[in-house]
Amino acid sequence: MNIHFIKLKIMSKVVIILGSKADLDWADQISSVLGRFEIETVTRIASAHKVPLKCYNLIKEYEKENVVFITIAGMSNALSGFTDAQTHCPVIACPPYSDKFAGADLYSSIRMPSGVAPLTILSPENAALAAAKILGLSNPVVQKRVSDYQEMKRKELEEADNNLVNGR
């Protein structure tokens, strides 16, 4: 009997694609949280509107590593849908919210055609947490870090409540 083993590559990287340099602060917030989980990040700029071929090539280059993509683009966010439609890897859209259009700019992130399904998470911290949870499905070390992070958040809440009850 011949037994074959398939070696699965453990996902351990998040690729953050920005629509423009203006989104860099948002990306830095996400990278900072991912750093707490000791998850490697790569940040690139490639607009789906202005340089679609570059964007496509970046997606194809990094998807070989079984990554999680986080896309950051405001106003007309074609980047998230474009990225998701080109890859088998998970895509999280984390568009910077703007009051300028009364929130209407978010529609380009949440209304996707059939077969295109990026997750949309508005908080940079929560986008990073979602990516860590996805990576944790195949990486027990990351999964433990996520559990520890959640426990820390619960303790922070309990401490805040205790401080409130005991006179701040």
N, C-alpha and C positions, 0 to 999 in steps of 0.2 A: 504494500500500500504506500502510495506516494502522498505525503502530506505537504501542502504548500501553505506558507504563511504570508499574509499580506501585511506589509509594514505600513501602518497609517501615520501620516505626518501630523504631528500635533500642532494645531494652530496656536501661535504665540505672538502674533504681531497685528497691530492695527495700522492701517494706512489711512491717513487723513488727507482728503483731496479738497482743496479750497478753490472756489470760483475765482477769487482774486486775492491780492495781497491785503485788501481791506478786511478779510476774514481771519487774519493771523492771530489777533487777540483771542478770538473764540477758540481757535485751534490750540493755542497755548493753555487755555483753561482745561480743555479735554486732555491734552498731553500730561498736564500736571496731575490730574486724577489717575490716569492710567499709570503714571510713574509710581503712585502709591501701591499699585498692584504689581509693580515691577514688570510691566508689559511694555515691550519695545514698540515705539511709534516711528512712523516715517511720515513727514508732512510734505506735500507737493502742491503746486498750483497748476491747474489745468481746467480752463473754462470749457464746458460742453458747448457753449455758444460760439466762442471765439477761436478755440483750438481743438475741435472735436477729435481730430486724428491723434493729437498728442494725448488727449484724455483717454481715448480708446487704447492706445499703446501702453499707457501707464497701468490701466486696469488689467490688461492681458499679461503684462510683466509681473505684477504683484500677485495676481490670482493663482499663479503656480505655487505659491507658498501657503495657500489656504489661509488667507488673512480675513479679517473683518475690515470692511471699508466704512469710514465715517466721512460723509460729504457735508461741506459747509458752503452754502451759497444763499444769498438773500435775493430779494426782489423776484426775479423769474428763475426759479430753481430747476433748471433742466438737468443740472449735474447729478442729482440724486437718482432720478428716473433713468437717465442715460447710463449711469454706472450700474444700477441694478439690472438693467436690460442686457448688459454686456457680460455679466459674470454669474457664476454659480455660488459665489461667496456672499455672506450676509452683508447688507448695506444698511447703515443707519444714517438718515438725514437729520442733521442738526442745524437748521437754518437760524441765523441770528434774527431775532424778532425786532421789528421796527414799528414804532407808533406812526411813522410817516404815512403809511397807507391804511391805518386803522386795522391792522392785522390781515388785510386782504392779500398781502404778499405771501402768506402762509399757504394759500390755496394751491400754489404751484408745487408745494411739497407734499400735500396730503391728497390731492386728486390725481391719481395715477391711472393709466390705461390698464386693461386686463393683462395679466402676465408680468406686470411690473410691480414689485412689492417692497420698496424700501420701508423700513421702520422709520417713523418720524418722532423724534424726541427733542423738545425745545431746550431743555437744560443741558449745558455742557457736562455737568457732573453726572447727570443721569444717562447721557449718551455714553460716557466712558464706562459707567457701571453696567449698562446693557452689553457693551462690547466685552467687558470682563466676564460677565455671566455666560455669554456665548462661547468664549474661549475656554471657560471653566468646564463646559460640557465634555471636552476632550483632554483637559489638563487639570489633574487633581490639585496641583500646587496653586493654580490660579483660583480654583473653586474654593480652596481653604482660605485664601486671601479675601475673597468675596464674602464668605461667611464671617470672617473676623471683622471686616469693614461694616457689615450690617449689625453685628453685635456692638461695635463701637458707637454706631448711630443710635441704637436703642439705649445704651448707657448714657449718651449725651442727653437724650430726651428725659430719661429718669432723673438725671442730675439737675436739669433745668426745672423739672417739676418739684423736686425736693427743695431746691433753692427758693422757689416761689412760695411753697408752703411754709418754709422756715424763715420767712422774712427777707427773701432775696439774697 
